[in-house]
Amino acid sequence: MKKSGNEVIIIGAGNVGTHLARQLDQQNYTIRGICSRSIQSARQLAKYYVCESWANPAIIPNDAQYYFICVNDEAIASVAEAMPSTNGLVMHTSGSTPLDVLSRFPNRGVFYPIQTFTKTHETDFSLVPICIEASNKKSLNTLKNLALQFSNNIIEADSIKRKYIHLSAIFASNFTNYMYVIAYDILTKQQLPFSILLPLILESFEKVTLMEPWQAQTGPAVRGDSFIIQEHLKMLSNNPDYQEIYRLLSEQIMKHKK
């Protein structure tokens, strides 16, 4: 299929940039080039789209239609400052960075997919909510049409609301995953497989799609079973960090119950 005339430049060859490039290519957008502070990373991703690669955002072309800045939050401002002036739509993909960081561009926006990405794991974008924000009505309409190529779940959210969405996502995803890390560590030290917990994990996620999270809460803390809690704390005595996490979460659950 012939590619459209809509050229895209992606700055950042990490997890988000990799997934966006793949999805845009599948939707018939032309990947004009990949920019990354590591030229090796830029070339590695660019080879899939037979496009240019750069290590310096100052030298990227200024005539593309879309620019996605997919870098760490602390690097967005410096990347935007280094980029050439352009009338293209310049977007960052951060949940916590305000739109104003792109203020030097007349057409600017935010394209924030509420999802965790890993390069090697395929993501079904049709299921991903995408938060958008733009500097003007025309850019917003353009951004919305672009986002609809990914998903039908498009949410207009300003920078303040988007920060709270990102904060809640940290609790729901990042912190939850670290609980798996702890569980994996505990089981591995007892020569037990983490896989024995997978049915429990899947059931827990299934329940929160059917009811409010608090209604799905189970365990000794919500039952007020202090005997089991104390027993578990003793078992964690050799790892004060895990012990403190267990204690704090148990206390919070019991406090919420009241």
Secondary structure, 3 states (H helix, E strand, C coil): CCCCCCEEEEECCCHHHHHHHHHHHHCCCEEEEEECCCHHHHHHHHCCCCCEEECCHHHCCCCCCEEEECCCHHHHHHHHHHCCCCCCEEEECCCCCCHHHHCCCCCEEEEEECCCCCCCCCCCHHHCCEEEEECCHHHHHHHHHHHCCCCCCEEECCHHHHHHHHHHHHHHHHHHHHHHHHHHHHHHHCCCCHHHHHHHHHHHHHHHCCCCHHHHCCCHHHHCCHHHHHHHHHHCCCCHHHHHHHHHHHHHHHHHHC
